[in-house]
Amino acid sequence: METALTSVNFTNQGGINNTLDSFISEIENILGNEYCYDTGQKRNNSVTKSDLVSKILEVYFQKRILNKKTSDGLTRVSELSAGEKRQALINLVYAFLKRNSERETMVIIAVDEPENSLHTALCYDQFEKLKEVSKLNQILITTHWYGFLPVVSEGYGHFLNVNKAKISFETYDLYHYRSEIKTAIEDSRNKIPSNFILKSTYDLVQSIFYSIKHEEAYNWIICEGISEKIYFEYFFKDEIESKKLRILPMGGQSKVIRLYKYLKNPISEEKCNGKVFCIIDTDQIRCEEINSGCKTLAIRRLSNMNNHEKTELLTLDHSDTSTTDIEKSLHPVLFNLALNELTKNEQYQINKIVNESGNSDFIKNFKNLDLDDFFKENNGENKVIFANKYVELANMDEHSEHQEPSWITEVKTFFH
């Protein structure tokens, strides 16, 4: 808009401000200088380009009423339902901020319950729009809908809980909130109510289900923890962009299996455009035997099959019980490089890699009995630290010859 006013004369001879000043002086003279127009300030008294833009926009939109196009014609937004009005508001916010994304000033937007009076399928779209504009703006949202949690992966959630007239206030990093909540509940000796996760799970199931039924569907990888998410965001970076893939850590094997069960019936009974792949470890305790899924929903567990050749993706009813997690399923050379940068402790050193094109099995490929202890240190935080280091090295050009594990390629095939 300001570009359209570049030729307007504001300050030069015969310009807007000079003309208006002359007009005011004439009026004051006619009044015998008994009255005068005073701005009450010593500077910024002139009409500016910004002032003109504001007035032009005000007049322009006073002459226009926002309508929604329907099969029956046009319907004024003021005549829509409460949910449709809220949807229109967020759509407008999204459109205006998307249109003017290069501005220098930051906009702060506060929205009270974006999901109010909306169908769950529409809630997802609303939060996706708010998530996108939050990249360049500050977004504050109050909500009762836990389904936003898988949508928004950057930022902080502040959860209020009222118990016997006492309000508790819990804050979680939305990047891996489910893992944090699980730990917080355990550390608080269940003072944080367990229905916190239960309620969020129900909304989460609806959110994922409607997201994969959408015409422009999302795809999902459901994994155990934050370290897996770090690896998967690296391995699947192209799919995250091209196939709207989302990585969701659930905070443990049992949580992944439970979510799979909740999703199984609706996904198997409905036509879905997106897909969900659940991945879990093979632990010492044999995991529950459940079916392997359908063409749009799958669940598999990692297993090295007690050898150093490669990591397999097994169904949960497979007889193999080789203890395997993602740290044992990586490229062995990159694994060794990352480990050497993080620790010089001799008990964690890898003296020989038996199969450099195989997996990263601690015993079969590295002949090291102590590496499990390394990943248990720092209350398990070494898993996250190692994941970040591994991805950092994998992104370097000199390590590009180290191909992705074959099981990652298999998961990609599922989505493609």
BELQUI-V447523 format. One record per residue. RES is the residue in three letters. SS is DSSP state (H for helix, E for strand, C for the rest). PHI is phi in radians with two decimals (none if undefined). Layout:
BEGIN
((RES/SS/PHI) (RES/SS/PHI))
END
This chain:
BEGIN
((MET/C/none) (GLU/H/-1.08) (THR/H/-1.07) (ALA/H/-1.20) (LEU/H/-1.87) (THR/C/-1.11) (SER/C/-1.56) (VAL/C/-1.31) (ASN/C/-1.54) (PHE/C/-1.69) (THR/C/-2.10) (ASN/C/-1.30) (GLN/C/-0.97) (GLY/C/1.42) (GLY/C/-1.39) (ILE/H/-1.02) (ASN/H/-1.18) (ASN/H/-1.09) (THR/H/-1.11) (LEU/H/-1.19) (ASP/H/-1.08) (SER/H/-1.12) (PHE/H/-1.10) (ILE/H/-1.12) (SER/H/-1.07) (GLU/H/-1.10) (ILE/H/-1.11) (GLU/H/-1.15) (ASN/H/-1.15) (ILE/H/-1.08) (LEU/C/-1.43) (GLY/C/1.15) (ASN/C/0.96) (GLU/C/-1.39) (TYR/C/-2.23) (CYS/C/-2.63) (TYR/C/-1.59) (ASP/C/-2.18) (THR/C/-1.45) (GLY/C/1.40) (GLN/C/-2.48) (LYS/C/-1.53) (ARG/C/-2.51) (ASN/C/0.99) (ASN/C/-1.63) (SER/C/-1.60) (VAL/C/-1.26) (THR/C/-1.93) (LYS/H/-1.06) (SER/H/-1.11) (ASP/H/-1.05) (LEU/H/-1.17) (VAL/H/-1.06) (SER/H/-1.04) (LYS/H/-1.22) (ILE/H/-1.10) (LEU/H/-1.09) (GLU/H/-1.06) (VAL/H/-1.18) (TYR/H/-1.05) (PHE/H/-1.45) (GLN/H/-1.18) (LYS/C/-1.55) (ARG/C/-2.27) (ILE/C/-2.02) (LEU/C/-1.25) (ASN/E/-2.15) (LYS/E/-1.83) (LYS/E/-1.37) (THR/E/-2.24) (SER/C/-1.12) (ASP/C/-1.65) (GLY/E/2.15) (LEU/E/-1.87) (THR/E/-2.18) (ARG/E/-1.06) (VAL/H/-1.03) (SER/H/-1.11) (GLU/H/-1.76) (LEU/C/-1.37) (SER/C/-1.21) (ALA/H/-1.04) (GLY/H/-1.14) (GLU/H/-1.20) (LYS/H/-1.11) (ARG/H/-1.13) (GLN/H/-1.11) (ALA/H/-1.11) (LEU/H/-1.06) (ILE/H/-1.19) (ASN/H/-1.08) (LEU/H/-1.17) (VAL/H/-0.99) (TYR/H/-1.06) (ALA/H/-1.13) (PHE/H/-1.18) (LEU/H/-1.27) (LYS/H/-1.17) (ARG/H/-1.16) (ASN/C/-2.07) (SER/C/-1.33) (GLU/C/-1.64) (ARG/C/-1.16) (GLU/C/-1.48) (THR/C/-1.55) (MET/C/-1.63) (VAL/C/-1.82) (ILE/E/-1.85) (ILE/E/-2.10) (ALA/E/-2.05) (VAL/E/-2.21) (ASP/E/-1.63) (GLU/C/0.89) (PRO/C/-1.04) (GLU/C/-1.50) (ASN/C/-1.03) (SER/C/1.13) (LEU/C/-1.94) (HIS/C/-1.15) (THR/H/-0.97) (ALA/H/-1.06) (LEU/H/-1.39) (CYS/H/-0.99) (TYR/H/-1.06) (ASP/H/-1.10) (GLN/H/-1.05) (PHE/H/-1.24) (GLU/H/-1.12) (LYS/H/-1.11) (LEU/H/-1.13) (LYS/H/-1.09) (GLU/H/-1.16) (VAL/H/-1.29) (SER/C/-1.23) (LYS/C/-1.10) (LEU/C/-2.16) (ASN/C/-2.47) (GLN/E/-1.64) (ILE/E/-1.99) (LEU/E/-2.05) (ILE/E/-2.29) (THR/E/-1.90) (THR/C/-2.74) (HIS/C/-1.86) (TRP/C/-1.69) (TYR/H/-1.29) (GLY/H/-1.14) (PHE/H/-1.23) (LEU/C/-1.06) (PRO/C/-1.29) (VAL/C/-1.32) (VAL/C/-1.71) (SER/C/-1.87) (GLU/C/-2.25) (GLY/C/2.17) (TYR/E/-2.30) (GLY/E/-1.89) (HIS/E/-1.94) (PHE/E/-1.85) (LEU/E/-1.77) (ASN/E/-2.34) (VAL/E/-1.80) (ASN/E/-2.39) (LYS/C/0.93) (ALA/C/1.17) (LYS/E/-1.92) (ILE/E/-1.75) (SER/E/-1.84) (PHE/E/-2.28) (GLU/E/-2.02) (THR/E/-2.09) (TYR/E/-2.35) (ASP/E/-1.29) (LEU/C/-1.24) (TYR/C/-1.13) (HIS/C/-2.57) (TYR/H/-1.09) (ARG/H/-1.17) (SER/H/-1.14) (GLU/H/-1.14) (ILE/H/-1.14) (LYS/H/-1.01) (THR/H/-1.13) (ALA/H/-1.12) (ILE/H/-1.13) (GLU/H/-1.15) (ASP/H/-1.17) (SER/C/-1.50) (ARG/C/0.96) (ASN/C/1.17) (LYS/C/-1.22) (ILE/C/-1.38) (PRO/C/-1.12) (SER/C/-1.19) (ASN/H/-1.19) (PHE/H/-1.00) (ILE/H/-1.27) (LEU/H/-1.06) (LYS/H/-1.13) (SER/H/-1.18) (THR/H/-1.16) (TYR/H/-1.09) (ASP/H/-1.15) (LEU/H/-1.10) (VAL/H/-1.05) (GLN/H/-1.07) (SER/H/-1.07) (ILE/H/-1.14) (PHE/H/-1.05) (TYR/H/-1.23) (SER/H/-1.20) (ILE/H/-1.54) (LYS/H/-1.53) (HIS/C/-1.03) (GLU/C/-1.02) (GLU/C/-1.72) (ALA/C/-1.26) (TYR/C/-1.61) (ASN/E/-2.18) (TRP/E/-2.39) (ILE/E/-2.00) (ILE/E/-1.79) (CYS/E/-2.25) (GLU/C/-1.41) (GLY/C/-2.50) (ILE/H/-1.20) (SER/H/-1.13) (GLU/H/-1.06) (LYS/H/-1.07) (ILE/H/-1.08) (TYR/H/-1.10) (PHE/H/-1.17) (GLU/H/-1.15) (TYR/H/-1.37) (PHE/H/-1.11) (PHE/C/-1.92) (LYS/H/-1.07) (ASP/H/-1.20) (GLU/H/-1.21) (ILE/H/-1.07) (GLU/H/-1.42) (SER/H/-1.51) (LYS/C/-2.11) (LYS/C/0.88) (LEU/E/-1.39) (ARG/E/-2.11) (ILE/E/-1.88) (LEU/E/-2.19) (PRO/E/-1.43) (MET/C/-1.75) (GLY/C/1.57) (GLY/C/2.40) (GLN/H/-1.05) (SER/H/-1.07) (LYS/H/-1.21) (VAL/H/-1.15) (ILE/H/-1.11) (ARG/H/-1.10) (LEU/H/-1.11) (TYR/H/-1.01) (LYS/H/-1.09) (TYR/H/-1.12) (LEU/H/-1.46) (LYS/H/-1.01) (ASN/H/-1.14) (PRO/H/-1.09) (ILE/H/-1.24) (SER/H/-1.27) (GLU/H/-1.71) (GLU/C/-2.12) (LYS/C/-1.34) (CYS/C/-2.13) (ASN/C/-1.57) (GLY/C/-1.86) (LYS/C/-2.33) (VAL/E/-2.27) (PHE/E/-2.12) (CYS/E/-1.79) (ILE/E/-2.20) (ILE/E/-2.29) (ASP/C/-1.39) (THR/E/-1.81) (ASP/C/-1.67) (GLN/C/-1.12) (ILE/C/-1.52) (ARG/C/-1.06) (CYS/C/-1.34) (GLU/C/-1.10) (GLU/C/-1.53) (ILE/C/-2.34) (ASN/C/-1.15) (SER/C/-1.52) (GLY/E/1.88) (CYS/E/-2.40) (LYS/C/-1.23) (THR/C/-2.00) (LEU/E/-2.50) (ALA/E/-2.44) (ILE/E/-2.38) (ARG/E/-2.44) (ARG/E/-2.14) (LEU/E/-1.35) (SER/E/-2.66) (ASN/C/-1.57) (MET/C/0.93) (ASN/C/1.03) (ASN/C/-2.62) (HIS/C/-1.84) (GLU/C/-1.25) (LYS/C/-2.81) (THR/C/-1.60) (GLU/E/-1.82) (LEU/E/-1.84) (LEU/E/-1.80) (THR/C/-1.24) (LEU/C/-1.26) (ASP/C/-1.65) (HIS/C/-1.19) (SER/C/-1.33) (ASP/C/-1.15) (THR/C/-2.23) (SER/C/-1.12) (THR/C/-1.09) (THR/E/-2.55) (ASP/C/-2.22) (ILE/H/-1.14) (GLU/H/-1.14) (LYS/H/-1.68) (SER/C/-2.12) (LEU/C/-1.80) (HIS/C/-1.27) (PRO/H/-1.11) (VAL/H/-1.20) (LEU/H/-1.11) (PHE/H/-1.01) (ASN/H/-1.12) (LEU/H/-1.08) (ALA/H/-1.12) (LEU/H/-1.10) (ASN/H/-1.12) (GLU/H/-1.39) (LEU/H/-1.77) (THR/C/-2.63) (LYS/C/-1.92) (ASN/C/-1.09) (GLU/H/-1.06) (GLN/H/-1.21) (TYR/H/-1.79) (GLN/C/-1.35) (ILE/C/-1.81) (ASN/C/-1.46) (LYS/C/-2.71) (ILE/C/-1.81) (VAL/C/-1.14) (ASN/C/-2.32) (GLU/C/-1.26) (SER/C/-1.87) (GLY/C/-1.70) (ASN/C/-1.73) (SER/C/-1.95) (ASP/C/-1.06) (PHE/C/-1.07) (ILE/C/-1.59) (LYS/C/-1.21) (ASN/C/-1.78) (PHE/C/-1.87) (LYS/C/0.95) (ASN/C/-2.09) (LEU/C/-1.58) (ASP/C/-1.86) (LEU/H/-1.09) (ASP/H/-0.99) (ASP/H/-1.15) (PHE/H/-1.03) (PHE/H/-1.38) (LYS/H/-1.60) (GLU/C/-1.19) (ASN/H/0.98) (ASN/H/0.98) (GLY/H/1.52) (GLU/H/-1.16) (ASN/H/-1.08) (LYS/H/-1.11) (VAL/H/-1.26) (ILE/H/-1.04) (PHE/H/-1.14) (ALA/H/-1.03) (ASN/H/-1.11) (LYS/H/-1.17) (TYR/H/-1.05) (VAL/H/-1.15) (GLU/H/-1.02) (LEU/H/-1.22) (ALA/H/-1.11) (ASN/C/-1.36) (MET/C/-1.37) (ASP/H/-1.01) (GLU/H/-1.18) (HIS/H/-1.90) (SER/C/-1.15) (GLU/C/-1.28) (HIS/C/-1.40) (GLN/C/-1.26) (GLU/C/-1.20) (PRO/C/-1.00) (SER/H/-1.09) (TRP/H/-1.23) (ILE/H/-1.17) (THR/H/-1.03) (GLU/H/-1.13) (VAL/H/-1.15) (LYS/H/-1.05) (THR/H/-1.05) (PHE/H/-1.01) (PHE/H/-1.38) (HIS/C/-1.51))
END
